[in-house]
Every structure is written in C-alpha cells, then in structure tokens.
Amino acid sequence: MLRLLALLLPLLPPPACAPEPSEQDMSLGVDWLTRYGYLPPPHPAQAQLQSPAMLRDAIKVMQRFAQLPETGLLDPLTMATMRKRRCSLPDVLGVAGLVRRRRRRRYALSGSMWKKRTLTWRVQSFPQSSSLKQDTVRSLMHYALTVWGIESGLKFQEVDSQGLTEPDILIDFARAYHQDSYPFDGQGGTLAHAFFPGEHSISGDTHFDDEEIWTYESKDGVGTDLFAVAVHEFGHALGLGHSSAPDSIMRPFYQGPVADPTKYRLSQDDREGLQQLYGKVPQTPHVEPTRKPLPPPFPPPDSPSLPVPDRCDGNFDAIANIRGETFFFKGPWFWRLQPSGQLVSPRPARLHRFWEGLPAQVKVIQAAYSRHRDGRILLFSGSQFWVFQDRQLEGAARPLAELGLPPGEEVDAVFSWPLNGKTYLVRGQRYWRYDEAAARPDPGYPRDLSLWEGAPQAPDDVTVSNTGDTYFIKGTHYWKFPKGSVKAEPDSPQPMGPQWLDCPAPSSGPRSPKDPKVTPKPGTCDCQCEINQARGQPMVPLLLPLLPLLVGGVASS
C-alpha cells in the first residue's frame, strides 16, 4: 500500500493554494473509496495498481455524490466528509455501473425487492449503551417501518420469538465483528447497516452498532438519533441504495434527528425510489399506526452533571496508543482516535464506563501505556497504577515504587522507546527507566530530561507513534523527534489539534518552557499514538553523541 501511495502522490499534484495530502490521508482516502464502492477492490491474484486517472475520477464521483466541489483531489473538505459518521453499506452498487448511471434520478436501487406485501419483523437484541427502554426501541422501529409502508402499501407485522419461522427483518444491536462482512468500529464512524431483499437467511436483517449512544429527540445533540438511522437502514432492507439528493433520508452520512417519528414523511426522491420497486400506493387515506404513542424520551446516559471538556483546549492528562487507537484522557473523560486518523466521536466517553473495575475514586488518569511484552494496559493515577487485560481490571492497585520511583512519587508521562524497548517514566524535568524484559527498574536514575534536545520542560505528555517517532506534548503543541533521534525536528513545536483532533490551530503559540502548567496535573503514556503525522519526508535518524546515554546499558544509561 505504501508503494502504491508513493506512486500516486507525485502524480496528483494539488493546486498551489492547497496543502499536499499526507500519506495518511492518501491511505484513508483509497481505503474509504474502495470500501464504499468508488474504487474496485484489489484483485487477490494480481499486483495491478490503481492508475492515478482512476483514483482522480473516483474522487470526483464521490465529490459529486456528496455535493462537494469536483476537484478530483483529497482536499480538506473531501477528507472531512470521509470522516463523517455514516452507514456501513457502499454508495456505489457495482463500480462498473458507476459511469453509465444517469443522474436525473438521485436514488439507487439494489436490483432486488420483496415479492410479498406483508413483511414480519422482530427486535432480537436491544442496545446496552443506551437508556432507551425496550418498548421505546420497538416503537421507534415500528414507526420507522411505517414511514415506508405509507408510501408503498407494504405492511409490517411485529412477531415474537415463539414463531416457527424467522422474521423477514431481524433487528440486532451488535458490537465489533458480529459474523457478517461489516464489523462495527465503536462510537462514531459506521453506525448501522442492513441487507437487501432476497432469499438468503440474512436478507432484510438490520444491525445497529451497540457502542453508539442511541437516543431520540435529544435536545442537546448528544448521541445518535435511533429513529433517523432506522428509517435509513430500512430503506436498504426494502431494496434502496444510497442517494445523493440533499433532502433524502438515504444519503449515506448521518444528518441528525429528522422529525417527530409519528409525523415524519419521506422526501420525493425517497418516495420515487421506493415506488420504482413496489408501485404507487392507492390514493386513499392511509391507516394511522395502531401502536400506542411513544413514551417520552429519556436523557442520554452520558448527560453529565459536570461540564464536558473541550478537546481543542489540549492540556490532556494522558495519551496512550492502545491496539492501534490513540486515547486522549482528560478528567473522567477520554476521546479515541482511530488508526485512520478519524475520531470515533467528537464527544468524549466516560472513563469508568469503558475501563471496567477502575475504582470510582479515580477521577484522573495521569499516564497510561500498553505493555509490549504481554499487551496489558497500565493506567496511572497518583502514586498507584492499575493493570488491565483488554477493558477488565486485573487485581488491585499497585505502587509506582515497583517501577523504580520513590515512594509517593507520581508521573506526568510514560512511554516505551522502540530503539531499546525500555519504558521511560517522566516527572517534571526528571525521568526513570524500567527494563520490561528483566521486569526491574534500571539503576542510576532519575536523570535529567534535557538529554532530549529541544524538548519542552516538564511536558504534559510523551508518546511514540506507530512509525517510531517520539512526540513531546505540552498544552496544545507537540515537539517531534524522528525515529531513533533525541533531537527535535527544526519546525517543532507544531499545533496538534488540526492533525489529530479535528480542531483549528490555536490562536497563540506554545507556552514558554518556564511557564507553569495550565493545570497541575501529570500527563501521559507510551502512546504509540496514531499521531501518524505523515509529512512525506524521509525519517533519517539523527544519532547524536548523547544517544548512547539513552540506549546503552547500566553504566551509560
């Protein structure tokens, strides 16, 4: 993939006024275009590369579909659209048909439809991350199906689990990989998917990501509106593909709540697509739904009693790369950045809902890292740390003294340096070193952090990217040290918000190294942060005379 990107980058020059897309953006763009049908998947038996002209044409089609300027480039507006929450299904049903499709109509058809006029449905599992009651979920499903029935004459009958045959539309709330071709990705990203009509056992089935915070009629924008997403997915279950019409419920991107579920009606584009499959409904007043009215909406489970922090303010307590995702901790909240560089959600998740077993009295994670030798995750707060396997706590709190720090000492940052595999624990302007292989602290510490030439004093966080580059972070800026180097890049510091957190650049520069921290908190972990800031420049290690002091044995470390 990197070789392909290297070939494509010089052949797709952006206009002089636009920044050149990074390798990370190119990788995300090619993957996204392939996943959603704009590019054909690579042939498993051939090494044939996509041509630059094909990539440019695919980008233009995607931009036309999304109502964007057709530049043919992965410009910032296009990349922002690719990072939006959306349906898992492709926009283009067969790349070969892409060029031939007339755009006088915006809706797309799957080529399949139900051969009967009454369809059965059942909710097999209910959301676990939502405060919506089961009756509310069933009512929302009923009204979402009724929206389509009003315009087509189709009837939908809810059945219980005692029936002898499976319902036509089986509804599930599932997480991650769930035995189909569309695994979910946690909060944000892909929200749901449904399967087109047919004779297969999965035809018509509709799946929602159970890690989303499902709501309805949320007044503060928190969570994802279940009714709006259900109407969209049931359109797929009846045979409709995605539409590019601006007011269509079948647009692939999540558009927020649509209306009162009892009063919502389809747009003209959606009606025309549905009636192309099932014909027009007779011009007689439709029968109003018989289900009793929806109960009042419940507040979303993450409605906080404390104000939600702004990720664009920086000053994180900790940053950690865990299984390819980067976690940004601040107080009792955290954000997750996917390997693609996309935030799982712009809204933070609650600390204790994710890390099961973390004591309730722990309000701040000061540092975190993933231990390379066994994959365990260590969370630090105060003078203690906790060990997790996946999200489950293992055992009781343990003292930082086990890692070589004086009793009662705390840490600001923890990171594992790939050049020697040692773990570094930073407090203020000093650091200790721990030997993971020998499971013991190295003697002769602490030492002065000034060995890292150009690093800020008393950093908030230190992290290592997937490519091996080390990042010192303070406030809203980072200092980058290329792989194997202890000298910061000349253009450091840089603002981290635009690259990692979908935030504007700060209005002021970094705090002076002599300034105190904005908050008296410690901050980070060994995050191999998918802070992959791919700048397209070769990463040549700058081996300084001081390097042996960091890499060597006991006498020189």
N, C-alpha and C positions, 0 to 999 in steps of 0.2 A: 504493500500500500504506500509506504514512504517513497519507493522508487517511482510509482505512478504519480504521486503528488509532486515529486521533484521535476518530472517531465511536464506536468501541467502548469505549474506556477509560472515559468517564464513565458509560456505560450498564451497566457491570459492576462496581459498587462492591464491594470486598471487605469482609468483616466488620471491625469497628473494630480487632480484635486482630491482623489480618493486614496486612502491608505491601501497598500497591498495586503490581501488576505494572508493571514498566518497559515502555517501548515496545519495547525489545529482546526482553524475554520475550514480549510480545504477538506480535511478528513471528515469533519462533521457534515459539510455540505454534500460530499459524494455519498456518504452513508445515508443521509437523510433522503437525497434524491432517489437512491436505489430502494430504500425501504418503502417509500410512498409512491413508487411506480413510475417516476420520471426517467429513470435510467434502468436498463435491463440488468439483472444480477449477473455477476461474472460467471462465465462458463466453468464448471468444475474441472474440465479436462483440457482447458486451453489457457494459455498465458496472455491472451489478447488483451490489450489495454483499451480503455475508452479513449476515443480521439478528443482533442480539445474542442473541435467543432461540435461534437455530440454533447459534450458537457455544457458548452455555451448555449446550445439550443435547449437542452433540458432545463437550464436555469431560467431561460426566457419563458418557457412554457409554465414553469412553476410561478414565476412572477406574474404572468398573465392570469393564471388561475387565482392567485391571491390578491389581484387588483393592485399590483406594485408596478413601478416603472420598469420597463423591459430592458434592462441594461445588459443582461447576459453575464453579469458579474456577481460574485458573492460580496455585495456591498453591505454596509451595516444594517440597512433596512431589511434586506433579504435574510441576513443572519438572525436578526431579532425575530422575524416571522418564523424561522425554522425552530426557534427556541420556545415558541408558544405552546401552551397546553393544547392537546388535540386528541382526536380519535386515532386508534391504532391502525385502522384499515387504510389501504393505499388510496390516493386520489385518482390515479390513472389505472383503469382496469385493462391492462394489456398495453405495453408501450407501443406495439405495432399500430394499434388503433388511434394513437395519440394524434398523429399528423392528419389523419383522414377525418377526424371528428369535426363536424360543423358546430360553430359556436353560437348559432342563432338560438339554440337552447342551451341552458347552462347546466341543467341536471344531467346525471349519468344513470344508466340502467345496468344492472348486473347481468342481464340476459336470462334471469330466472325469476319465477314467480310461483306463488302458491296456486294449486289447482282447485282449491276449495274455498268457500266463502266464510266458513266459521273456523277460527283458529283457537286452540287451547293454550293456556299459559300457566306458569306457576313460578313463584319465587322459591328456589331451593335452599339458598343461604342468604343471610342478611348481613348488613355491614356491622363490623365490630368497632370501627373507629369513629362512629357517628352516634349522636344522641337521638337520632330518629327512631321512633318505635316501629315495631314490625308492621302494625296496622297502617302507619303513615307511609312506610315504604310501599306496601301493597296498594294503597290508594293512589300514590304517585304513579306506579306502574299502570294501574287501571286507566288513569286519565291520559297518560302518555300514549297508550294504545288507542284510546277513544279518539284522540286527535286525528289519527289516520283513518279510523273507521268511519268518522263523519263524512270524509271526503271520498270514500271508495265504496261504501256499503258493506265492507268487511265487518264481521262480528268477532269479538274476542271474549272467550269464556274462561274464567279462572277455575282451575281444578285443584283438588287436594292431592296429597301424596299417596292416597289409597287407590288411585286409579290403576287399571291393569296395563295401560299404555302410557308411554312418556308423552308429555305435552309437546305441542309444536314449538313453543317458545319457552325454553327453560332458562331462568334468570339466576345468575350466581354472582356473589361478591367474592373475589379471589385475590390472592397476592402472588407477586413474582411469577415464576413459572408454574402454570396450572394445567399442564397436559394439552396445550394447543400451541399454535405457531406464533402466538402474540403474547409473550411474557410481559407482565406489568413492571413498572420501574419506580414504585413508591410515589410519594406525593408529587404532583406536578407531572410534566411530561405527558405520557399517554394516560388517558382517563378510562376508556372503555372500548369495547368492540363487539360486533355482532356478526353472525354468519348468514349469508344469503340463503334464500329458499332453496329447497332441493330434497332429495330422498335420503341424504346422509343423516345419521343419527344426531349430528351436531348442527344441522341446518336450522336456522332461526334462533339458535341459542344466543344469549346476550350476557356478556360478562362485564362487570364493573370492578375497577381497582379498589380493593378494600382498604388500602392505605390512604386513600383520599378522605378528606373530611367532608362527607356528604351532608348537604343542607337543603332547605328550601325556604324561600322568602327571607333570606338572610339580609338584614338591614345594613350591616357594616362591611359587606364584601368578603367576609371570612368564609372559607370553604368553597365547595363546588356544588352548584345547583343540580340536584339529582333529577328533577323533572326535565330540565333543558337537555341534559345529556341523554336521558332515557328516550325522549322524543327523537333525537338524532339517531340513536342506535336502533330503535325500532323501525326507522326508515330503511336501514340496511337489512333488517330481518325480513322486510317485505319486498326487497329487491332493488332498492335505490342505492346508487353510488354517491360520491361526493359531488357537490355543486359549487360553482364559482359565483353564483348570484349573491349580491351583497346581503339581501334580507332572508336568505334561505337558512332553514334550520339544519340543512345538510352540508353547510360549509364545514370543512374538517377541523377548524380551530374553535376552541371553546369561546363563546361570546357572552357568558354570564347568564343570569336569570332572564327569562323571556317574558313571563306574564303570569297572571293567576291561572293555575292549572285547570280550573273549571271553566275558563273563558278563552283560553288560547286557541287560535286558528292558524292553519298553515299559510305560508306565503303562496303567491300564484305559481312561482317556479316549482315549489314542492307539490302543489296540487296537480300541476300538469305532468310531472314525472310519475306520480302515483297513478293518475288516471290513464297514462300511457300503458300501464301494466294491467290495471283492473277495471278500466272504463269509468265513465262518469256516474255518479250516484243519481238516482231519480230526483227530480226537483220537488221533493216533498219535505216537510219539516222533519228534521232528524229527531230521534228519540233521545231525550236527555239521559245521561248516565244515571243508573239506579243506585250506585253506591252512595252511602251516606256521606255528607260533606267531610272534607279533610279536617282533621284536628288542627288546632293552632300550631304554628311552627315552634320548634324547641330551640333554645340557644345552642350554638355550636359548642362542642366540648372544649375547644381551645379559647373560648371567650375569656380573656384574662382579667383577673382582679388587679393585676399590676400592668402598667403600660408596656406594650411590645417595643423592644428596642429597634432602632433603625440600623440596618446592616451597613448603610453607606457612611455611618459615623466612624467605622473602623474600631480601633481600640478593643480588639477581641481579647477575651480571657485565654483562649486556647484555639489552636488549629491542628487538625490531625487528618492524615490520609488513612482511611480505613477501607480496605478491599476496593481500592480504585476510586473511592469517593472522598472528597475533602469535606471535613466537618469544621464549621466555624462556630465556636461556643461563645455565648455572652450571657452571663447570669443564668437563669433557669431555662434558657432557650438555645437553640442551635439551628443553623442552616446547613444544607447539604449541596455540594457541587458535584455533578456527575462527571465521569471521565471525559464526556464530550464537551465539557465547559458550560453546561446548562444547569442552572439552579433547579433543584427539584421543585421548589416553590419559593416565591419571593417572601412568603410569610414563614417565620420560624416555627419549628416544632418544639414541644415541651421536652425538657431533659428527662424527667422521670417517667414519662410515658414510653420512651424509647429504651432507656437503659434499665432493664428490669432488675430490681433488687438494690439499686443505688439508694442509700439511706436518704430519707426525706429531709434531714437537716442539712444535706449538702446542697448549697444554693449556687455555687460557682465551681466550674471546672477550670483549674488554673493551668493545667497542661495535660496532654494526652499523647499517646503514641501506640502503634501496633508493633508488638514484639516479633522480630523476624524469625526467631528460632522456632516458635510454635504458633504464631498467629494470634496469640492472646492480645487483648486490648487493655491498656492501663490508663486509668483516669486518676488525676492528681487533684487534691484539694487540701489546703492547709499543709500539715506535716504528714499526711497519710496518702495512700493510693489504694485503688481497688482494681482487681483483675477480672476481666470479663471474657467468657468464651461466646463469641457472637454477641448477643444482647443480654446474656444471662450472667449474673454475678457468680463468681467462684469464691467462696469463702468470705472471711471477714476482712476488715480494713487492715492494712499493713503499714509499718512506719517507713518513712523515707530513709531512715538510717540504714535499712537493708541495702540501699543502693549507694551508700558511702557518704551521705550527707550528715552533718552534725545533728544530734537530737533536737527536734523542734524546728529545724530549718524547713523552708518552703522553696518551691521552684517557680520560675517565670516561664520556662520553656524546656522542652525535652525533644531531642531529635537523634536519629541514628544516622551517622555519616557513612555513606556507602563505600568510601575509599578504604576504610579499615574495619567497618562493621561494628564500631564501638558506639555506645549510647552516651550522649552528652546531656548533662543536666545543668541548666543555666539559672543563676540567681543574681540579679543586678549585673555587676561587671565581672563576676567570677563564674567558673564552670568546673564541674566534676566530670569524671569519665568512668563509665561502667563497662566491664567486659562481659558481653552476653554469652559468649561461648564458654567462658570459665565460670559464669554466674557469680562474679565477685567484683567489687569496685577496684579500680586501678589505684595503686598508691601514689603519693606525691601531689595530691590535689587538696584544695582548689587552686586553679591558675587563672591568670588574667585573660579576659575575653579579647583584649586588644591584639592578640595573635591574628584575629580575623581583620585584616587591614581594610579600613573603610566602613566597618560595621557601626551601627548606631550604639551609643552607650545605653545599657540597661534596656535591651529590646523587649517588646511585648511578647513576641513570638519568634521562633525559628522553625523552619520546615524544609524538607527536601522533596523536590519534585520527582515525578516518575523518570525523568531523564537524568537524574542525579545532581541537578543544580540545587544549591542551597539558598534559601531566602531568609534574610533577617527582616522582621516586620516591626514597625513602630507606628502607632497612630493609624494613619490611612495610607502609608507608603511602605515600599519594600526596597531592599538592597539585594541585588542578585550576585551570587558567587558562582561562576561556571563550574561544572563538574570537576572535582579534584583541585580546585583553586581555593586559596584563602585570601584572595584579593577581590574586592567588589568591582563589578563592571563600571567603566567610566561614566556611563549615563545614569548610574544609581544616585539618589533614590528615584523611584517611579511610583505614581499612584496605583494602588491595587484595585480600586473599585471598578474602573472600566474593563479591566481584563478578567476579573474573577467573579464579581458580584453584581454585574449589570447595574452599575451606579455611575453617575457623572464624575468627572475628575474633580477633586476638592478645589475650592477657591484659593486655598493657601498652601504653601509648601509644607514639608515635614517639620515637626518640632525640632528645635535645636537640641543637640545631644545633651546639653547641660540643663534643658528644661526638665522639670519633674513630669512623671506620667500624668496623663489626664485623670486616670483612675488608679488608686493604689492597689492594683491587682496584678497578680502574676499571670503569665500568659502562654505558653503553647507547648505543642508537642512535636514529635517527629513526624510531621505530616509530609508524606511524600506527595503532598498537595498536587492535585491535577491543576496546579497552577502552571500547567504547561504553557508557558509564555513562549510560543514558537516564533522567534523573530527572523528565521531564515538565515541566520549567521552560523558559521561553524563554531562549535564549542571546543576550543583548544584549551586544555588545562594549563593554567599559569602556575608552574611549580616554583614557588618562592623558596628562598633559603629557610624560611620558618616552617615549611611543610613537614619536615621530619619531626618537628616538635609535636605535631598533632597525630602523625601516623605511626610513629615508632613505638618501641617497647617501653618498659617501665622507666628506664634511665632517660629517655628522650621525649617522654610524653607529658 
